[in-house]
């Protein structure tokens, strides 16, 4: 009887062991997060980053890392207590000085990026698995920032342009709004610092953004598939150069073509909102058509 009881206990323990690996068994070990819109480098280059993870910059980051960014929500340092500039070394801000994330510090001009409008409204989505209290600080690199050099503290202003304390966690994410500086152009880095007050941890993240030029549509949008380098002209054909005095639309198309040729992954913005609006509107329209069609069929059946 004793042997049977022992064998049964071993079997029960073996069956229960996998349950300890599930999220509810991990407790605070799963209380992590990172920006997903504008997408952070660590999220874009993670296995959950979609097409952005296959970009040249992300492939180089994973190679420099020596391992994929599976733990994209765990870029944190304990015990900083506001001493960021003393604890996190220059040139290693995107990795927070952690060797497991060193690939994020590569100085490149082709990181997957999100297009924003100068002086526009930013809606930051910060994915998290368990609610925590704390303060989010948002920094934007200064004018003249060179994305071809590693990010340094001197590239950031002393004070954040936005500070949000204890936003609610809804549907697995914190969502915060802030007004962007109006004097930025070109490629910049949005640096997010999340200082937990319920844990000793501080989280860091780099999100690459591109500010639209004057006259172009702005607005936050989720990153799309990295732009491929356009193929050259077919044999026997010559590429025509744009005529002088081209209309603004043609010049805008030319700028986008040049960005694609550089291998830059930039999100396409939709005026007045984020890139997720169109799928929602399309889905709503389809639902209305479906309901309308169903009502018409039911009316015909009743008349018969």
Backbone as CSV, one residue per row, in Angstrom:
resi,resn,N_x,N_y,N_z,CA_x,CA_y,CA_z,C_x,C_y,C_z
1,UNK,0.835,-1.204,0.000,0.000,0.000,0.000,0.867,1.250,0.000
2,UNK,1.940,1.205,0.777,2.839,2.354,0.843,3.496,2.624,-0.506
3,UNK,3.896,1.539,-1.209,4.521,1.703,-2.516,3.532,2.299,-3.516
4,UNK,2.268,1.842,-3.458,1.262,2.380,-4.372,1.031,3.872,-4.109
5,UNK,1.008,4.245,-2.842,0.823,5.657,-2.493,1.991,6.491,-2.997
6,UNK,3.206,5.979,-2.858,4.381,6.707,-3.319,4.356,6.904,-4.829
7,UNK,3.999,5.811,-5.555,3.940,5.925,-7.014,2.871,6.924,-7.435
8,UNK,1.727,6.915,-6.746,0.661,7.851,-7.070,1.105,9.287,-6.826
9,UNK,1.833,9.532,-5.749,2.313,10.881,-5.448,3.268,11.377,-6.521
10,UNK,4.141,10.479,-6.995,5.083,10.849,-8.042,4.344,11.211,-9.313
11,UNK,3.297,10.414,-9.654,2.538,10.696,-10.867,1.799,12.027,-10.772
12,UNK,1.226,12.310,-9.627,0.514,13.570,-9.442,1.475,14.749,-9.563
13,UNK,2.647,14.623,-8.954,3.631,15.690,-9.015,4.099,15.930,-10.448
14,UNK,4.300,14.845,-11.191,4.749,14.975,-12.577,3.688,15.631,-13.441
15,UNK,2.403,15.301,-13.167,1.320,15.898,-13.948,1.145,17.378,-13.617
16,UNK,1.404,17.739,-12.364,1.192,19.123,-11.947,2.355,20.030,-12.304
17,UNK,3.529,19.473,-12.553,4.712,20.292,-12.806,4.537,21.254,-13.963
18,UNK,3.959,20.835,-15.136,3.813,21.799,-16.231,2.943,22.990,-15.875
19,UNK,1.990,22.798,-14.929,1.119,23.910,-14.555,1.887,25.039,-13.909
20,UNK,3.015,24.732,-13.302,3.808,25.771,-12.651,4.415,26.724,-13.655
21,UNK,4.487,26.308,-14.927,5.088,27.137,-15.953,4.089,28.085,-16.593
22,UNK,2.795,27.913,-16.280,1.779,28.770,-16.852,1.817,30.144,-16.210
23,UNK,1.247,31.182,-16.883,1.344,32.556,-16.365,0.847,32.715,-14.954
24,UNK,-0.292,32.031,-14.599,-0.787,32.233,-13.249,0.080,31.558,-12.202
25,UNK,0.948,30.649,-12.615,1.857,30.011,-11.678,3.152,30.774,-11.523
26,UNK,3.369,31.770,-12.397,4.634,32.496,-12.362,4.607,33.680,-11.408
27,UNK,3.411,34.139,-11.026,3.298,35.254,-10.089,3.929,36.516,-10.643
28,UNK,4.683,37.201,-9.837,5.263,38.476,-10.256,6.362,38.314,-11.289
29,UNK,6.811,37.070,-11.532,7.846,36.872,-12.547,7.334,37.241,-13.935
30,UNK,5.996,37.332,-14.117,5.435,37.712,-15.396,4.957,39.161,-15.406
31,UNK,5.320,39.914,-14.414,4.857,41.307,-14.312,5.799,42.222,-15.076
32,UNK,5.799,42.115,-16.386,6.733,42.860,-17.211,5.988,43.645,-18.277
33,UNK,6.717,44.357,-19.120,6.066,45.088,-20.189,7.045,45.809,-21.091
34,UNK,6.507,46.372,-22.198,7.296,47.140,-23.160,6.332,47.850,-24.105
35,UNK,6.761,48.964,-24.710,5.894,49.661,-25.667,5.679,48.832,-26.934
36,UNK,4.438,48.814,-27.376,4.098,48.144,-28.628,3.638,49.134,-29.692
37,UNK,3.330,50.377,-29.303,2.941,51.408,-30.256,3.160,52.775,-29.615
38,UNK,4.156,53.534,-30.097,5.156,53.188,-31.116,6.007,51.988,-30.668
39,UNK,6.184,51.079,-31.581,6.802,49.814,-31.220,8.247,50.014,-30.767
40,UNK,8.616,49.334,-29.691,9.983,49.378,-29.187,10.854,48.403,-29.972
41,UNK,12.147,48.629,-29.935,13.069,47.742,-30.657,12.961,46.306,-30.148
42,UNK,12.881,46.162,-28.834,12.874,44.824,-28.267,11.619,44.071,-28.668
43,UNK,10.498,44.756,-28.762,9.256,44.102,-29.188,9.276,43.820,-30.680
44,UNK,9.714,44.800,-31.486,9.738,44.613,-32.934,10.635,43.456,-33.332
45,UNK,11.744,43.274,-32.630,12.721,42.245,-32.996,12.491,40.929,-32.269
46,UNK,11.426,40.829,-31.507,11.121,39.596,-30.792,10.411,38.614,-31.723
47,UNK,10.262,37.348,-31.322,9.503,36.404,-32.141,8.067,36.837,-32.367
48,UNK,7.552,37.769,-31.548,6.194,38.266,-31.712,6.154,39.555,-32.516
49,UNK,7.272,39.934,-33.116,7.345,41.186,-33.841,6.818,41.157,-35.250
50,UNK,6.391,39.996,-35.727,5.841,39.893,-37.068,6.877,40.161,-38.144
51,UNK,6.460,40.886,-39.205,7.377,41.142,-40.318,8.537,42.037,-39.908
52,UNK,8.336,42.882,-38.891,9.433,43.745,-38.446,10.615,42.929,-37.945
53,UNK,10.334,41.762,-37.371,11.406,40.919,-36.845,12.324,40.406,-37.946
54,UNK,11.858,40.447,-39.188,12.669,39.965,-40.304,13.425,41.100,-40.995
55,UNK,13.338,42.295,-40.459,14.063,43.422,-41.050,15.567,43.239,-40.863
56,UNK,16.335,43.960,-41.656,17.800,43.844,-41.580,18.311,44.262,-40.207
57,UNK,17.718,45.315,-39.629,18.167,45.792,-38.320,17.905,44.745,-37.246
58,UNK,16.731,44.131,-37.275,16.412,43.123,-36.259,17.262,41.873,-36.424
59,UNK,17.535,41.491,-37.648,18.406,40.327,-37.853,19.801,40.611,-37.310
60,UNK,20.292,41.828,-37.534,21.613,42.200,-37.018,21.613,42.249,-35.490
61,UNK,20.508,42.729,-34.906,20.425,42.816,-33.446,20.427,41.429,-32.814
62,UNK,19.689,40.504,-33.403,19.655,39.135,-32.874,21.027,38.484,-33.019
63,UNK,21.692,38.737,-34.154,23.021,38.167,-34.355,24.008,38.719,-33.331
64,UNK,23.940,40.028,-33.063,24.833,40.628,-32.070,24.504,40.136,-30.670
65,UNK,23.248,39.826,-30.466,22.797,39.344,-29.159,23.226,37.907,-28.907
66,UNK,23.267,37.130,-29.996,23.571,35.712,-29.854,22.365,34.874,-29.488
67,UNK,21.175,35.499,-29.393,19.947,34.794,-29.034,18.769,35.694,-29.372
68,UNK,17.606,35.114,-29.656,16.423,35.938,-29.962,15.915,36.675,-28.718
69,UNK,15.157,37.738,-28.949,14.597,38.531,-27.856,13.269,37.922,-27.402
70,UNK,13.360,36.716,-26.877,12.145,36.031,-26.432,11.524,36.759,-25.241
71,UNK,12.343,37.176,-24.296,11.848,37.892,-23.112,11.800,39.388,-23.409
72,UNK,10.968,39.778,-24.379,10.887,41.177,-24.794,10.288,42.067,-23.696
73,UNK,9.595,41.461,-22.738,8.928,42.233,-21.683,9.728,42.269,-20.383
74,UNK,11.008,41.944,-20.441,11.797,41.804,-19.216,13.031,42.703,-19.199
75,UNK,12.973,43.816,-19.933,14.120,44.712,-20.002,14.023,45.679,-18.821
76,UNK,14.570,45.286,-17.696,14.415,46.049,-16.458,15.676,45.944,-15.613
77,UNK,15.848,46.952,-14.751,16.980,46.989,-13.832,16.441,47.314,-12.446
78,UNK,16.875,46.563,-11.450,16.395,46.762,-10.087,17.287,47.745,-9.338
79,UNK,16.667,48.491,-8.416,17.422,49.344,-7.513,17.995,50.603,-8.116
80,UNK,17.464,51.070,-9.252,17.999,52.292,-9.869,17.617,53.518,-9.040
81,UNK,16.368,53.569,-8.619,15.872,54.637,-7.742,16.129,56.029,-8.315
82,UNK,15.850,56.188,-9.598,15.969,57.497,-10.231,17.363,57.878,-10.674
83,UNK,18.364,57.045,-10.426,19.757,57.359,-10.799,20.089,56.794,-12.176
84,UNK,19.202,57.015,-13.149,19.365,56.423,-14.477,20.693,56.806,-15.124
85,UNK,21.031,58.070,-15.073,22.230,58.559,-15.766,23.520,58.106,-15.093
86,UNK,23.421,57.658,-13.864,24.588,57.116,-13.181,24.697,55.604,-13.357
87,UNK,23.546,54.933,-13.492,23.531,53.470,-13.537,23.642,52.946,-14.962
88,UNK,22.932,53.585,-15.909,22.909,53.105,-17.299,23.985,53.851,-18.084
89,UNK,24.965,53.148,-18.636,26.080,53.830,-19.326,25.691,54.381,-20.687
90,UNK,26.387,55.431,-21.117,26.198,55.992,-22.453,26.419,54.912,-23.510
91,UNK,25.645,55.022,-24.587,25.768,54.063,-25.680,25.057,52.756,-25.424
92,UNK,24.497,52.590,-24.211,23.818,51.331,-23.871,22.444,51.614,-23.268
93,UNK,21.848,52.724,-23.673,20.548,53.087,-23.126,19.443,52.142,-23.569
94,UNK,19.500,51.681,-24.821,18.421,50.831,-25.336,18.440,49.442,-24.709
95,UNK,19.606,48.978,-24.288,19.712,47.681,-23.613,19.693,47.834,-22.104
96,UNK,19.687,49.078,-21.615,19.774,49.377,-20.177,21.039,48.772,-19.573
97,UNK,22.067,48.571,-20.412,23.325,48.002,-19.931,23.273,46.512,-19.668
98,UNK,22.200,45.836,-20.097,22.055,44.402,-19.859,22.654,43.616,-21.028
99,UNK,23.607,42.711,-20.760,24.236,41.955,-21.854,23.241,41.160,-22.692
100,UNK,22.147,40.700,-22.091,21.176,39.884,-22.816,20.423,40.682,-23.879
101,UNK,20.566,42.018,-23.870,19.858,42.871,-24.833,20.812,43.781,-25.597
102,UNK,22.099,43.448,-25.637,23.108,44.345,-26.213,22.864,44.629,-27.695
103,UNK,22.187,43.745,-28.399,21.922,43.975,-29.817,21.055,45.190,-30.074
104,UNK,20.306,45.644,-29.071,19.425,46.795,-29.241,20.193,48.114,-29.312
105,UNK,21.459,48.102,-28.956,22.265,49.324,-28.944,22.965,49.585,-30.272
106,UNK,22.756,48.734,-31.280,23.420,48.944,-32.567,23.014,50.296,-33.154
107,UNK,23.999,51.038,-33.634,23.737,52.343,-34.249,23.377,52.120,-35.713
108,UNK,22.092,52.200,-36.016,21.594,51.952,-37.368,20.515,52.982,-37.693
109,UNK,20.352,53.200,-39.010,19.328,54.136,-39.470,18.108,53.429,-40.039
110,UNK,18.040,52.109,-39.872,16.944,51.355,-40.495,16.142,50.522,-39.499
111,UNK,16.144,50.914,-38.214,15.297,50.217,-37.255,13.828,50.378,-37.654
112,UNK,13.003,49.353,-37.456,11.558,49.531,-37.690,11.053,50.738,-36.899
113,UNK,10.334,51.629,-37.572,9.969,52.905,-36.964,8.496,53.209,-37.172
114,UNK,8.008,54.152,-36.388,6.623,54.612,-36.457,6.613,56.071,-36.866
115,UNK,5.754,56.433,-37.807,5.682,57.815,-38.272,4.792,58.632,-37.343
116,UNK,5.273,59.811,-36.965,4.545,60.713,-36.084,4.504,62.108,-36.699
117,UNK,3.657,62.964,-36.134,3.544,64.338,-36.608,4.121,65.287,-35.566
118,UNK,4.985,66.210,-35.951,5.523,67.178,-34.980,4.398,67.963,-34.310
119,UNK,4.441,68.042,-32.988,3.413,68.751,-32.255,2.089,68.036,-32.188
120,UNK,2.017,66.806,-32.721,0.779,66.047,-32.723,0.530,65.342,-31.406
121,UNK,-0.557,64.599,-31.377,-0.942,63.869,-30.183,-0.393,62.454,-30.256
122,UNK,0.358,62.063,-29.247,0.914,60.717,-29.161,0.038,59.864,-28.243
123,UNK,-0.337,58.690,-28.712,-1.004,57.704,-27.869,-0.067,56.509,-27.734
124,UNK,0.499,56.360,-26.566,1.469,55.293,-26.316,0.751,54.073,-25.753
125,UNK,0.977,52.921,-26.371,0.454,51.651,-25.873,1.607,50.856,-25.293
126,UNK,1.498,50.538,-24.026,2.558,49.843,-23.300,1.988,48.529,-22.789
127,UNK,2.349,47.420,-23.447,1.816,46.109,-23.073,2.377,45.674,-21.727
128,UNK,1.523,45.085,-20.885,1.938,44.583,-19.582,1.029,43.426,-19.203
129,UNK,1.539,42.530,-18.384,0.782,41.331,-18.038,0.107,41.425,-16.682
130,UNK,0.671,42.187,-15.768,0.097,42.356,-14.434,0.195,43.829,-14.067
131,UNK,-0.884,44.364,-13.499,-0.912,45.784,-13.166,0.118,46.125,-12.095
132,UNK,0.771,47.278,-12.266,1.723,47.796,-11.292,1.505,49.288,-11.163
133,UNK,1.789,49.815,-10.020,1.794,51.259,-9.858,3.172,51.787,-10.237
134,UNK,3.204,53.026,-10.668,4.480,53.613,-11.065,4.277,54.781,-12.003
135,UNK,5.374,55.376,-12.435,5.350,56.564,-13.283,6.085,56.296,-14.587
136,UNK,5.435,56.661,-15.691,6.048,56.590,-17.012,6.626,57.957,-17.358
137,UNK,7.873,57.972,-17.828,8.513,59.192,-18.290,8.875,59.021,-19.760
138,UNK,8.483,59.993,-20.587,8.707,59.920,-22.025,9.708,60.992,-22.447
139,UNK,10.784,60.563,-23.079,11.826,61.459,-23.571,11.904,61.338,-25.096
140,UNK,12.274,62.418,-25.741,12.477,62.415,-27.183,13.842,63.018,-27.472
141,UNK,14.600,62.350,-28.334,15.943,62.832,-28.640,15.903,64.272,-29.150
142,UNK,16.988,64.984,-28.869,17.064,66.398,-29.207,17.185,66.609,-30.719
143,UNK,16.927,67.849,-31.140,17.140,68.201,-32.543,18.604,67.971,-32.911
144,UNK,18.820,67.488,-34.125,20.171,67.195,-34.566,20.663,65.824,-34.156
145,UNK,19.795,65.008,-33.557,20.198,63.658,-33.165,20.680,62.872,-34.381
146,UNK,21.777,62.164,-34.212,22.361,61.352,-35.281,22.064,59.880,-35.003
147,UNK,21.118,59.270,-35.746,20.791,57.859,-35.500,21.918,56.914,-35.876
148,UNK,22.946,57.430,-36.539,24.085,56.597,-36.894,25.075,56.439,-35.755
149,UNK,24.763,57.010,-34.577,25.628,56.862,-33.400,24.827,56.263,-32.264
150,UNK,25.468,55.507,-31.365,24.739,54.931,-30.224,24.099,56.029,-29.373
151,UNK,22.935,55.738,-28.834,22.198,56.716,-28.035,22.932,57.010,-26.729
152,UNK,23.094,58.312,-26.433,23.752,58.752,-25.208,22.792,59.623,-24.399
153,UNK,23.098,59.803,-23.140,22.246,60.630,-22.290,22.224,62.072,-22.769
154,UNK,23.320,62.530,-23.351,23.364,63.899,-23.854,22.449,64.104,-25.056
155,UNK,21.985,63.014,-25.673,21.030,63.115,-26.780,19.615,63.360,-26.285
156,UNK,19.381,63.212,-24.987,18.055,63.378,-24.408,18.003,64.628,-23.542
157,UNK,16.864,65.274,-23.469,16.743,66.436,-22.582,16.792,66.012,-21.118
158,UNK,17.045,66.958,-20.254,17.114,66.650,-18.826,15.759,66.208,-18.279
159,UNK,14.698,66.795,-18.809,13.361,66.478,-18.313,12.521,65.833,-19.410
160,UNK,11.631,64.921,-19.063,10.763,64.291,-20.064,9.723,65.281,-20.572
161,UNK,9.212,65.056,-21.782,8.148,65.920,-22.294,6.788,65.483,-21.773
162,UNK,6.737,64.303,-21.134,5.483,63.837,-20.534,5.811,62.913,-19.367
163,UNK,4.979,63.003,-18.345,5.106,62.124,-17.177,3.695,61.702,-16.760
164,UNK,3.460,60.386,-16.724,2.135,59.850,-16.407,2.275,58.881,-15.244
165,UNK,1.491,59.075,-14.201,1.567,58.235,-13.006,0.312,57.368,-12.869
166,UNK,0.522,56.093,-12.635,-0.525,55.113,-12.345,-1.661,55.094,-13.371
167,UNK,-1.369,54.967,-14.661,-2.467,54.796,-15.624,-3.110,53.426,-15.423
168,UNK,-4.393,53.273,-15.753,-5.055,51.982,-15.574,-4.579,50.963,-16.608
169,UNK,-4.547,49.697,-16.197,-4.213,48.604,-17.107,-5.514,48.038,-17.651
170,UNK,-5.729,48.179,-18.961,-6.951,47.694,-19.600,-6.583,46.833,-20.795
171,UNK,-7.198,45.652,-20.861,-6.969,44.730,-21.978,-5.484,44.461,-22.198
172,UNK,-4.751,44.319,-21.097,-3.353,43.939,-21.181,-2.399,45.047,-21.560
173,UNK,-2.823,46.308,-21.468,-1.921,47.400,-21.859,-2.276,48.688,-21.125
174,UNK,-1.248,49.502,-20.907,-1.440,50.879,-20.456,-1.497,51.743,-21.711
175,UNK,-2.417,52.699,-21.728,-2.534,53.622,-22.857,-2.469,55.047,-22.335
176,UNK,-1.518,55.792,-22.864,-1.252,57.141,-22.377,-1.201,58.120,-23.547
177,UNK,-1.678,59.330,-23.314,-1.669,60.367,-24.342,-0.803,61.530,-23.899
178,UNK,-0.126,62.127,-24.862,0.730,63.279,-24.587,0.917,64.061,-25.880
179,UNK,1.250,65.331,-25.743,1.518,66.177,-26.908,3.008,66.123,-27.222
180,UNK,3.331,65.839,-28.468,4.719,65.722,-28.896,5.347,67.108,-29.090
181,UNK,6.660,67.223,-28.903,7.347,68.479,-29.238,7.133,68.820,-30.706
182,UNK,7.095,70.092,-31.014,6.777,70.529,-32.377,8.013,70.830,-33.220
183,UNK,9.203,70.712,-32.646,10.407,71.131,-33.362,11.287,69.963,-33.790
184,UNK,10.746,68.759,-33.851,11.547,67.616,-34.275,11.251,67.281,-35.736
185,UNK,12.276,66.817,-36.436,12.132,66.374,-37.819,12.952,65.105,-38.008
186,UNK,12.583,64.351,-39.026,13.355,63.163,-39.377,13.286,62.063,-38.343
187,UNK,14.321,61.233,-38.334,14.359,60.057,-37.466,14.841,60.430,-36.068
188,UNK,14.060,59.993,-35.054,14.366,60.258,-33.659,14.110,58.983,-32.849
189,UNK,14.413,59.044,-31.558,14.164,57.921,-30.653,13.275,58.392,-29.505
190,UNK,12.189,57.676,-29.293,11.334,57.898,-28.134,11.822,56.959,-27.033
191,UNK,12.295,57.539,-25.938,12.874,56.754,-24.847,11.875,56.737,-23.688
192,UNK,11.425,55.531,-23.334,10.414,55.361,-22.288,11.041,54.761,-21.051
193,UNK,10.807,55.406,-19.924,11.282,54.919,-18.627,10.055,54.688,-17.751
194,UNK,9.904,53.474,-17.232,8.787,53.145,-16.345,9.350,52.833,-14.963
195,UNK,9.122,53.740,-14.032,9.611,53.567,-12.666,8.512,52.943,-11.812
196,UNK,8.681,51.670,-11.492,7.685,51.003,-10.648,7.760,51.533,-9.223
197,UNK,6.614,51.721,-8.619,6.568,52.055,-7.196,6.141,50.850,-6.366
198,UNK,5.591,49.819,-7.036,5.188,48.600,-6.322,6.261,47.522,-6.388
199,UNK,7.330,47.749,-7.173,8.481,46.851,-7.229,9.733,47.729,-7.272
200,UNK,10.913,47.156,-7.056,12.147,47.961,-7.136,12.669,48.133,-8.552
201,UNK,11.885,47.746,-9.567,12.365,47.708,-10.945,12.068,48.987,-11.711
202,UNK,12.970,49.295,-12.661,12.760,50.357,-13.641,12.927,49.737,-15.021
203,UNK,11.962,49.994,-15.895,11.969,49.442,-17.248,12.401,50.524,-18.235
204,UNK,13.137,50.105,-19.283,13.642,51.036,-20.289,13.286,50.508,-21.682
205,UNK,13.049,51.440,-22.617,12.712,51.010,-23.976,13.025,52.110,-24.973
206,UNK,13.542,51.711,-26.140,13.772,52.609,-27.263,12.757,52.307,-28.354
207,UNK,12.014,53.336,-28.764,11.088,53.225,-29.896,11.559,54.192,-30.971
208,UNK,11.839,53.673,-32.150,12.294,54.528,-33.243,11.085,55.158,-33.933
209,UNK,11.174,56.467,-34.179,10.072,57.200,-34.801,10.635,58.091,-35.900
210,UNK,9.775,58.433,-36.846,10.140,59.339,-37.938,9.077,60.419,-38.000
211,UNK,9.520,61.678,-37.916,8.593,62.789,-37.967,8.382,63.227,-39.406
212,UNK,7.113,63.380,-39.763,6.772,63.787,-41.119,7.282,65.193,-41.389
213,UNK,7.614,65.445,-42.655,8.027,66.782,-43.043,6.800,67.673,-43.173
214,UNK,7.017,68.960,-43.206,5.908,69.893,-43.317,5.120,69.633,-44.594
215,UNK,3.799,69.627,-44.442,2.938,69.383,-45.597,2.566,67.934,-45.768
216,UNK,3.239,67.024,-45.039,2.898,65.617,-45.121,1.921,65.266,-44.010
217,UNK,1.152,64.198,-44.250,0.194,63.749,-43.236,0.952,63.132,-42.092
218,UNK,0.499,63.387,-40.887,1.132,62.808,-39.706,0.179,61.913,-38.968
219,UNK,0.498,61.658,-37.697,-0.345,60.818,-36.877,0.342,59.530,-36.546
220,UNK,0.049,58.978,-35.394,0.676,57.737,-34.962,0.080,56.567,-35.708
221,UNK,0.889,55.643,-36.099,0.422,54.437,-36.767,1.318,53.295,-36.392
222,UNK,0.772,52.080,-36.418,1.579,50.920,-36.098,2.513,50.611,-37.253
223,UNK,3.710,50.079,-36.961,4.653,49.769,-38.032,4.081,48.747,-38.998
224,UNK,4.409,48.903,-40.260,3.986,47.966,-41.271,5.186,47.155,-41.712
225,UNK,4.981,46.337,-42.731,6.070,45.500,-43.221,7.234,46.368,-43.672
226,UNK,8.468,45.995,-43.310,9.622,46.797,-43.732,9.667,46.944,-45.237
227,UNK,9.930,48.162,-45.683,9.932,48.436,-47.112,11.088,47.722,-47.788
228,UNK,10.804,47.098,-48.915,11.849,46.405,-49.669,12.507,47.379,-50.619
229,UNK,13.763,47.125,-50.924,14.477,47.980,-51.865,13.900,47.800,-53.255
230,UNK,13.453,48.877,-53.919,12.844,48.731,-55.246,13.822,48.128,-56.230
231,UNK,13.288,47.269,-57.106,14.121,46.658,-58.136,14.494,47.710,-59.171
232,UNK,15.634,47.532,-59.793,16.088,48.475,-60.819,15.286,48.328,-62.091
233,UNK,15.507,49.190,-63.062,14.770,49.130,-64.328,15.066,47.834,-65.063
234,UNK,14.049,47.347,-65.771,14.230,46.116,-66.545,15.208,46.360,-67.686
235,UNK,15.840,45.268,-68.161,16.770,45.429,-69.295,16.068,46.084,-70.474
236,UNK,16.744,47.034,-71.085,16.168,47.711,-72.237,15.359,48.927,-71.883
237,UNK,15.157,49.179,-70.566,14.399,50.335,-70.128,15.269,51.230,-69.266
238,UNK,14.969,52.492,-69.254,15.703,53.436,-68.418,14.745,54.062,-67.434
239,UNK,15.245,54.278,-66.212,14.396,54.903,-65.198,14.315,56.392,-65.477
240,UNK,13.098,56.918,-65.520,12.914,58.336,-65.814,13.071,59.149,-64.547
241,UNK,13.769,60.259,-64.635,13.966,61.141,-63.487,12.759,62.045,-63.347
242,UNK,12.383,62.401,-62.129,11.238,63.291,-61.940,11.503,64.663,-62.541
243,UNK,10.487,65.194,-63.187,10.649,66.497,-63.832,10.714,67.587,-62.792
244,UNK,11.417,68.688,-63.138,11.491,69.802,-62.214,10.118,70.438,-62.088
245,UNK,9.851,70.967,-60.885,8.562,71.599,-60.651,7.446,70.598,-60.485
246,UNK,7.792,69.364,-60.080,6.774,68.346,-59.877,5.822,68.773,-58.780
247,UNK,4.564,68.323,-58.837,3.596,68.686,-57.791,3.991,68.077,-56.470
248,UNK,3.442,68.607,-55.345,3.794,68.086,-54.009,3.596,66.594,-53.893
249,UNK,2.516,66.046,-54.490,2.274,64.608,-54.373,3.408,63.819,-54.987
250,UNK,3.925,64.293,-56.124,5.025,63.583,-56.768,6.275,63.652,-55.917
251,UNK,6.551,64.854,-55.328,7.729,64.962,-54.475,7.613,64.063,-53.255
252,UNK,6.396,63.965,-52.686,6.193,63.078,-51.533,6.461,61.636,-51.914
253,UNK,5.964,61.228,-53.134,6.218,59.870,-53.585,7.698,59.613,-53.780
254,UNK,8.392,60.641,-54.279,9.840,60.492,-54.472,10.537,60.293,-53.137
255,UNK,10.145,61.076,-52.062,10.766,60.918,-50.753,10.507,59.529,-50.205
256,UNK,9.285,59.018,-50.377,8.983,57.674,-49.869,9.785,56.611,-50.602
257,UNK,9.978,56.827,-51.912,10.789,55.873,-52.677,12.215,55.859,-52.182
258,UNK,12.752,57.082,-51.855,14.112,57.127,-51.329,14.195,56.428,-49.983
259,UNK,13.169,56.587,-49.129,13.174,55.911,-47.829,13.161,54.415,-48.013
260,UNK,12.377,53.942,-49.013,12.341,52.502,-49.266,13.682,52.005,-49.749
261,UNK,14.346,52.807,-50.587,15.652,52.407,-51.091,16.673,52.295,-49.981
262,UNK,16.506,53.061,-48.925,17.425,52.975,-47.788,17.142,51.779,-46.896
263,UNK,16.071,51.038,-47.183,15.738,49.894,-46.345,15.052,50.293,-45.054
264,UNK,14.487,51.512,-44.989,13.882,51.999,-43.756,12.476,51.445,-43.610
265,UNK,12.189,50.872,-42.436,10.846,50.368,-42.161,10.093,51.456,-41.429
266,UNK,9.196,52.159,-42.137,8.463,53.268,-41.554,6.982,53.004,-41.675
267,UNK,6.256,53.226,-40.580,4.816,53.021,-40.602,4.159,54.095,-41.444
268,UNK,3.161,53.719,-42.238,2.374,54.673,-42.999,1.286,55.239,-42.109
269,UNK,1.209,56.540,-42.021,0.253,57.172,-41.116,-1.031,57.492,-41.848
270,UNK,-2.134,57.468,-41.124,-3.412,57.904,-41.639,-3.790,59.174,-40.923
271,UNK,-4.198,60.221,-41.657,-4.478,61.498,-40.999,-5.523,61.363,-39.921
272,UNK,-5.207,61.927,-38.742,-6.189,62.025,-37.669,-6.354,60.787,-36.845
273,UNK,-5.493,59.794,-36.956,-5.665,58.616,-36.123,-4.600,57.611,-36.363
274,UNK,-4.751,56.438,-35.746,-3.743,55.396,-35.860,-4.074,54.486,-37.012
275,UNK,-3.095,53.649,-37.364,-3.270,52.755,-38.484,-4.269,51.667,-38.242
276,UNK,-4.744,51.470,-37.018,-5.683,50.401,-36.728,-7.115,50.819,-37.001
277,UNK,-7.373,52.068,-37.416,-8.734,52.529,-37.598,-9.382,51.864,-38.799
278,UNK,-8.640,51.720,-39.890,-9.223,51.181,-41.107,-9.760,49.776,-40.933
279,UNK,-9.011,48.813,-40.348,-9.573,47.478,-40.137,-10.824,47.507,-39.286
280,UNK,-10.894,48.381,-38.287,-12.076,48.437,-37.445,-13.267,48.929,-38.227
281,UNK,-13.071,49.971,-39.052,-14.165,50.489,-39.846,-14.626,49.466,-40.870
282,UNK,-13.656,48.755,-41.476,-14.022,47.742,-42.454,-14.826,46.634,-41.808
283,UNK,-14.406,46.201,-40.632,-15.141,45.157,-39.927,-16.528,45.609,-39.559
284,UNK,-16.679,46.879,-39.131,-17.991,47.376,-38.778,-18.904,47.444,-39.973
285,UNK,-18.368,47.874,-41.125,-19.178,47.941,-42.332,-19.643,46.557,-42.746
286,UNK,-18.753,45.568,-42.657,-19.129,44.200,-43.014,-20.238,43.693,-42.104
287,UNK,-20.144,44.018,-40.808,-21.165,43.563,-39.868,-22.515,44.179,-40.193
288,UNK,-22.522,45.485,-40.571,-23.782,46.144,-40.921,-24.400,45.501,-42.140
289,UNK,-23.584,45.210,-43.168,-24.099,44.555,-44.372,-24.671,43.185,-44.063
290,UNK,-24.002,42.440,-43.197,-24.460,41.103,-42.844,-25.799,41.164,-42.140
291,UNK,-25.951,42.078,-41.176,-27.206,42.214,-40.433,-28.332,42.664,-41.362
292,UNK,-28.023,43.622,-42.259,-29.036,44.116,-43.183,-29.521,43.005,-44.101
293,UNK,-28.569,42.206,-44.624,-28.951,41.095,-45.482,-29.784,40.075,-44.754
294,UNK,-29.429,39.775,-43.504,-30.203,38.794,-42.727,-31.602,39.275,-42.482
295,UNK,-31.778,40.571,-42.198,-33.115,41.105,-41.958,-33.969,41.014,-43.206
296,UNK,-33.369,41.259,-44.367,-34.137,41.191,-45.623,-34.611,39.777,-45.887
297,UNK,-33.763,38.782,-45.658,-34.153,37.379,-45.878,-35.289,37.001,-44.931
298,UNK,-35.150,37.426,-43.656,-36.208,37.072,-42.681,-37.524,37.699,-43.080
299,UNK,-37.550,38.926,-43.606,-38.772,39.588,-44.029,-39.430,38.844,-45.169
300,UNK,-38.598,38.402,-46.141,-39.174,37.644,-47.270,-39.803,36.350,-46.822
301,UNK,-39.191,35.642,-45.884,-39.729,34.370,-45.391,-41.061,34.593,-44.693
302,UNK,-41.167,35.668,-43.918,-42.418,35.952,-43.203,-43.555,36.248,-44.177
303,UNK,-43.232,36.982,-45.302,-44.271,37.296,-46.258,-44.790,36.044,-46.976
304,UNK,-43.932,35.046,-47.120,-44.401,33.804,-47.726,-45.312,33.027,-46.782
